[in-house]
Amino acid sequence: MATKIRLQRFGKKGKPFFHVVVADSRAPRDGKFIERLGSYNPNTNPATIDINFEKTLAWVNKGAQPTDTARAILSYKGVLYKKHLEGGVKKGALTAEQAEAKFAAWLEGKGQRIEGKKDSLAASKNEAKKVALAAEAKKNADRAAAIAKKNAPVEEEVVATEEVVADETTPEVEAAADATSEETTSEA
């Protein structure tokens, strides 16, 4: 019986959620399985992967073949790297302590990369919020200015008409004043 480590799809349309299982290769995708190893949720960023490391390593050592996606998941979690290091120990290239030290260093580096990605995603999200708030504040200021401009011309028109009336009477008064001054100069 050929066993596969593969994904069983759950979740609703457009929101997949997967169980990582060991199943007979002839069984249907969502059908009967031998053992459930963990879960994989691609909806989060970064994707949430929760597997039982020891069970998965035991099945890989027994000869269970992961599918392409399952291989990527196992590689991401370090199961395949651990198998590789155990192979080096069996061949005598490494000691068990050296293999554990290398695996611990790899896990630490992997954890730092994941935290770095989470931090960068959070920073970009905060930056997007700041840009959106600045754009909203500018839009509100423009809207307030437009409202103030719409309300202000009514008062300015009244003041402007009074100035026009004053300007119109001034030339007549000046003309009358000029006429009287001309009359007085011609009489003299």
KELO-317778 format. One record per residue: chain; residue number from 0; x, y, z of N, C-alpha, C in turn; residue in three letters. Coordinates in steps of 0.2 Angstrom, whole numbers. Each point is the difference from the previous one (the first is absolute). Example, Ala and Ser with C-alpha at 12.3 -4.5 7.8 and 13.67 -1.06 7.14 Angstrom:
2
NODE c   k n.east n.north  n.up ca.east ca.north ca.up c.east c.north  c.up   r
NODE A   0     66     -28    39      -4        6     0      4       6     0 ALA
NODE A   1     -2       5    -4       4        6     1     -4       5     3 SER
END
This chain:
188
NODE c   k n.east n.north  n.up ca.east ca.north ca.up c.east c.north  c.up   r
NODE A   0      4      -6     0      -4        6     0      4       6     0 MET
NODE A   1      0       4    -5       4        7    -1     -4       5     4 ALA
NODE A   2      4       3     5      -3        5     4      2       7    -3 THR
NODE A   3     -4       5     1       1        7    -2     -1       5     6 LYS
NODE A   4      4       5     1      -2        5     4     -3       6    -4 ILE
NODE A   5     -6       1     1      -3        5    -5     -5       4     4 ARG
NODE A   6     -4       5    -3      -4        4     3     -7      -2    -2 LEU
NODE A   7     -5       1     5      -7       -1     0     -3       6     0 GLN
NODE A   8     -4       2    -5      -3        7     0     -6       0     5 ARG
NODE A   9     -1       6     4      -5        1     3     -2       8    -1 PHE
NODE A  10     -5       3     4      -1        7    -1     -5       1    -5 GLY
NODE A  11     -2       6    -1      -5        2    -5      3       3    -6 LYS
NODE A  12     -4       1    -5       2        2    -6      4       7     0 LYS
NODE A  13      6       0    -2       4        6     0      4       0     6 GLY
NODE A  14     -1      -4     5       3        1     7      3      -7     2 LYS
NODE A  15      5      -3    -4       2       -7     1      3      -1     7 PRO
NODE A  16     -1      -6     3       4       -2     6      2      -7    -1 PHE
NODE A  17      6      -2     1       2       -7    -1      2      -3     6 PHE
NODE A  18     -1      -7     0       3       -4     5      6      -4    -4 HIS
NODE A  19      5      -1     4       6       -4    -3     -1      -7     3 VAL
NODE A  20     -1      -4    -5      -1       -7     2      4      -5    -4 VAL
NODE A  21      1      -6     3       3       -6    -3     -5      -4    -3 VAL
NODE A  22      0      -2    -6      -6       -4    -3      3      -4    -5 ALA
NODE A  23     -4      -6    -2       2       -4    -5     -1       4    -7 ASP
NODE A  24      5      -1    -4       0        4    -6     -6      -1    -5 SER
NODE A  25     -3      -6     1      -6       -1    -4     -7       3     3 ARG
NODE A  26      0       2     6      -5        3     4     -2       7    -3 ALA
NODE A  27     -6       2    -1      -2        6    -2      3       6     4 PRO
NODE A  28      0       6    -3       3        6     4     -3       1     6 ARG
NODE A  29     -6       0     1      -4        2     6     -2      -7     4 ASP
NODE A  30      2      -5    -3      -3       -7     3      4      -2     6 GLY
NODE A  31      0      -7     0       3       -3     6      8       1     1 LYS
NODE A  32      2       1     6       7        1     1      3      -4     6 PHE
NODE A  33      6      -1     0       3       -4     6      1       4     6 ILE
NODE A  34      3       6    -1       1        4     6      1       7    -2 GLU
NODE A  35     -3       4     5       0        8    -1      7       2     3 ARG
NODE A  36      4       4    -4       6        3     3      0       7     2 LEU
NODE A  37     -5       4    -3       0        7     2     -5       4    -4 GLY
NODE A  38      1       6     0      -5        4    -5      4       6    -3 SER
NODE A  39     -3       3    -5       4        5    -4     -6       5    -2 TYR
NODE A  40      1       6     2      -5        6    -2      4       5    -4 ASN
NODE A  41     -2       0    -7       4        5    -4     -4       7     0 PRO
NODE A  42     -5       0     4      -4        7     0      4       5     4 ASN
NODE A  43      4      -2     5       3        5     4      7       2    -4 THR
NODE A  44      3       6     2       6        2    -3      5       1     6 ASN
NODE A  45      5      -4     1       2       -6    -4     -4      -5     2 PRO
NODE A  46      0      -6    -5      -5       -5     1      1      -4     7 ALA
NODE A  47     -5      -2     3       1       -4     6      0      -7    -1 THR
NODE A  48      6      -3     3       1       -7    -1      1      -3     7 ILE
NODE A  49     -4      -5     1       0       -3     7      1      -8    -1 ASP
NODE A  50      6      -3     1       1       -7    -1      3      -3     6 ILE
NODE A  51     -1      -6     0       3       -4     6      7      -3    -3 ASN
NODE A  52      5       4     2       7       -1    -3      2      -7     0 PHE
NODE A  53     -1      -3     6       3       -7     1     -4      -5    -4 GLU
NODE A  54     -7       0     0      -3       -5    -4      1       1    -8 LYS
NODE A  55      1       6    -2       1        1    -7      7      -2    -2 THR
NODE A  56      5       1     5       7       -3    -2      0      -7     0 LEU
NODE A  57     -4      -3     5       0       -8     0     -3      -2    -7 ALA
NODE A  58     -6       3    -2      -3       -2    -7      5       1    -5 TRP
NODE A  59      4       5    -1       5        1    -5      5      -5     0 VAL
NODE A  60      2      -1     6       6       -6     1     -3      -7    -2 ASN
NODE A  61     -6      -1     1      -3       -6    -2     -1      -1    -8 LYS
NODE A  62      0       6    -3       0        0    -8     -6       3    -2 GLY
NODE A  63     -4       3     3      -6        4    -2      2       6    -5 ALA
NODE A  64     -2       0    -6       2        5    -5     -5       6     1 GLN
NODE A  65      3       6     1      -4        6     0     -2       2    -7 PRO
NODE A  66     -6       3    -1      -1        3    -6      4       7    -1 THR
NODE A  67     -1       3    -5       4        6    -1     -1       6     5 ASP
NODE A  68     -7       1     1      -1        5     5      1      -2     7 THR
NODE A  69     -1      -7     2       2       -2     6      8       0     1 ALA
NODE A  70      3      -1    -5       8        0     0      2       7     2 ARG
NODE A  71     -3       5    -3       1        7     1     -1       2     8 ALA
NODE A  72     -6      -3     2      -2        1     7      5      -3     5 ILE
NODE A  73      2      -6    -2       5       -4     5      7       3     0 LEU
NODE A  74      1       3    -6       7        3    -1      0       7     4 SER
NODE A  75     -6       3     0       0        7     4      0      -1     7 TYR
NODE A  76     -3      -6     3       0       -1     7      7      -4     2 LYS
NODE A  77      4      -2    -5       6       -3     2      0      -8     0 GLY
NODE A  78     -5      -3    -1       0       -7     0      5      -4    -5 VAL
NODE A  79      0       3    -6       4       -3    -5      8       2     2 LEU
NODE A  80      1       5     3       7        2     2      2      -5     5 TYR
NODE A  81     -4      -1     5       1       -4     6      2      -7    -3 LYS
NODE A  82     -4      -3    -5       1       -6    -3      7       0    -3 LYS
NODE A  83      1       5    -4       7        0    -3      5       0     5 HIS
NODE A  84      0       4     6       5       -1     5      1      -7     3 LEU
NODE A  85     -6      -3     1       0       -7     3      4      -5    -5 GLU
NODE A  86     -1       2    -7       3       -5    -5      8       2     1 GLY
NODE A  87      2       6     1       7        1     1      3      -3     6 GLY
NODE A  88     -4      -1     6       2       -3     6      1      -7    -2 VAL
NODE A  89     -5      -3    -3       0       -8    -2      6      -1    -4 LYS
NODE A  90      2       4    -5       6       -1    -4      7       2     4 LYS
NODE A  91     -1       3     5       6        2     4      3       6    -2 GLY
NODE A  92     -3       4    -4       3        7    -2     -1       5     6 ALA
NODE A  93     -5      -1     4      -1        4     6     -1      -4     6 LEU
NODE A  94      1       3     6      -2       -3     6     -7       3     2 THR
NODE A  95     -4      -4     4      -6        2     2     -1       7     3 ALA
NODE A  96      6       2     4       0        7     3      1       5    -5 GLU
NODE A  97      4      -1    -5       1        5    -6     -7       1    -4 GLN
NODE A  98     -3      -6    -1      -6        0    -4     -6       4     4 ALA
NODE A  99      0      -1     7      -5        4     4      2       8     0 GLU
NODE A 100      7       1     0       2        7     0     -2       4    -6 ALA
NODE A 101      1      -4    -6      -2        3    -6     -7       1    -1 LYS
NODE A 102     -4      -5     3      -7        1    -1     -3       5     5 PHE
NODE A 103      3       1     6      -2        6     4      2       6    -3 ALA
NODE A 104      6       1    -3       2        6    -3     -5       2    -6 ALA
NODE A 105     -2      -5    -4      -5        1    -6     -6       2     3 TRP
NODE A 106     -3      -3     5      -6        2     3      0       7     3 LEU
NODE A 107      5       2     3       1        7     2      0       5    -6 GLU
NODE A 108      4      -2    -5       0        5    -6     -7       0    -3 GLY
NODE A 109     -3      -6     0      -7        0    -4     -5       4     5 LYS
NODE A 110      0       0     6      -4        4     5      1       7    -1 GLY
NODE A 111      6       2    -1       2        7    -1     -3       3    -7 GLN
NODE A 112      1      -4    -5      -3        2    -6     -8       0     0 ARG
NODE A 113     -3      -4     3      -7        0     1     -2       6     4 ILE
NODE A 114      3       2     5      -1        6     4      1       6    -4 GLU
NODE A 115      6       0    -4       1        6    -4     -5       1    -5 GLY
NODE A 116     -3      -5    -3      -5        0    -5     -7       3     4 LYS
NODE A 117     -1      -2     6      -6        2     4      1       7     1 LYS
NODE A 118      6       2     2       1        7     2      0       5    -6 ASP
NODE A 119      2      -2    -6       0        4    -6     -7       0    -2 SER
NODE A 120     -4      -5     1      -7        0    -2     -4       5     4 LEU
NODE A 121      1       0     7      -3        5     4      2       7    -1 ALA
NODE A 122      7       1    -2       2        7    -1     -3       2    -6 ALA
NODE A 123     -1      -4    -6      -3        2    -6     -8       2     1 SER
NODE A 124     -3      -4     5      -7        1     1     -1       7     4 LYS
NODE A 125      5       1     5       0        6     3      1       6    -4 ASN
NODE A 126      5      -1    -5       1        6    -5     -6       1    -4 GLU
NODE A 127     -3      -5    -2      -6        1    -5     -6       3     4 ALA
NODE A 128      0      -1     7      -5        3     4      1       8     0 LYS
NODE A 129      7       1     1       2        7     1     -2       4    -7 LYS
NODE A 130      2      -3    -5      -2        3    -7     -7       1    -1 VAL
NODE A 131     -4      -5     2      -7        1     0     -3       5     4 ALA
NODE A 132      3       1     6      -3        5     5      2       7    -3 LEU
NODE A 133      6       0    -2       3        7    -3     -5       2    -6 ALA
NODE A 134     -2      -5    -4      -4        1    -6     -7       2     2 ALA
NODE A 135     -2      -3     5      -7        2     3      0       7     3 GLU
NODE A 136      5       1     4       1        7     3      0       5    -5 ALA
NODE A 137      4      -1    -6       0        5    -5     -7       1    -4 LYS
NODE A 138     -3      -6    -1      -7        0    -3     -5       4     5 LYS
NODE A 139      1      -1     6      -5        4     5      2       7     0 ASN
NODE A 140      6       2     0       2        7     0     -2       3    -7 ALA
NODE A 141      0      -3    -5      -2        2    -7     -8       1     1 ASP
NODE A 142     -3      -5     3      -8        1     0     -2       5     5 ARG
NODE A 143      4       1     5      -2        6     5      2       7    -4 ALA
NODE A 144      5       0    -4       1        6    -3     -5       2    -5 ALA
NODE A 145     -2      -5    -4      -6        0    -5     -6       3     4 ALA
NODE A 146     -2      -3     5      -6        2     4      1       7     2 ILE
NODE A 147      6       2     3       1        7     2     -1       5    -6 ALA
NODE A 148      3      -2    -6       0        4    -5     -8       1    -3 LYS
NODE A 149     -3      -6     1      -7        0    -2     -4       5     4 LYS
NODE A 150      1       0     7      -4        4     4      3       7     0 ASN
NODE A 151      6       2    -1       3        6     0     -2       5    -5 ALA
NODE A 152     -1      -2    -7      -2        5    -5     -7       4     1 PRO
NODE A 153     -4      -3     4      -7        4     1      2       6     4 VAL
NODE A 154      4       0     5       2        6     4      4       5    -4 GLU
NODE A 155      4      -3    -4       5        4    -4     -4       4    -6 GLU
NODE A 156     -5      -3    -2      -4        3    -5     -4       7     2 GLU
NODE A 157     -2      -1     7      -4        6     3      5       5     1 VAL
NODE A 158      6      -1     2       6        5     1      2       3    -7 VAL
NODE A 159      0      -5    -5       2        3    -6     -5       4    -4 ALA
NODE A 160     -6      -1     1      -5        4    -3      0       7     4 THR
NODE A 161      1       0     6       0        7     4      6       4    -3 GLU
NODE A 162      6      -3    -2       6        3    -2     -2       3    -7 GLU
NODE A 163     -3      -4    -4      -2        2    -7     -5       6     0 VAL
NODE A 164     -5       0     5      -4        5     1      4       7     2 VAL
NODE A 165      5      -1     4       4        5     2      4       3    -6 ALA
NODE A 166      3      -5    -4       4        2    -5     -4       4    -6 ASP
NODE A 167     -6      -2    -1      -5        3    -5     -2       7     2 GLU
NODE A 168     -1       1     7      -2        7     2      6       4     0 THR
NODE A 169      6      -2     1       6        4     0      1       4    -6 THR
NODE A 170      0      -3    -6       1        4    -6     -5       5    -2 PRO
NODE A 171     -7      -1     2      -5        5    -1      2       6     5 GLU
NODE A 172      2      -2     6       1        6     5      6       4    -3 VAL
NODE A 173      5      -4    -2       6        3    -3     -2       4    -6 GLU
NODE A 174     -4      -2    -4      -2        3    -6     -4       7     2 ALA
NODE A 175     -4      -1     5      -3        6     2      4       5     3 ALA
NODE A 176      5      -2     4       5        4     3      5       3    -6 ALA
NODE A 177      1      -3    -5       4        2    -5     -4       6    -4 ASP
NODE A 178     -6      -1    -1      -5        5    -3      0       6     4 ALA
NODE A 179     -1       0     6       0        6     4      7       3     1 THR
NODE A 180      5      -4     0       6        4     0      2       3    -7 SER
NODE A 181     -3      -3    -5       1        4    -7     -4       6     0 GLU
NODE A 182     -6       0     3      -4        6     0      3       5     4 GLU
NODE A 183      3      -2     6       3        5     4      6       3    -4 THR
NODE A 184      4      -4    -3       6        3    -4     -2       4    -5 THR
NODE A 185     -6      -1    -4      -2        4    -6     -3       7     3 SER
NODE A 186     -3       0     6      -2        6     2      5       4     3 GLU
NODE A 187      5      -2     2       6        4     2      3       3    -5 ALA
END
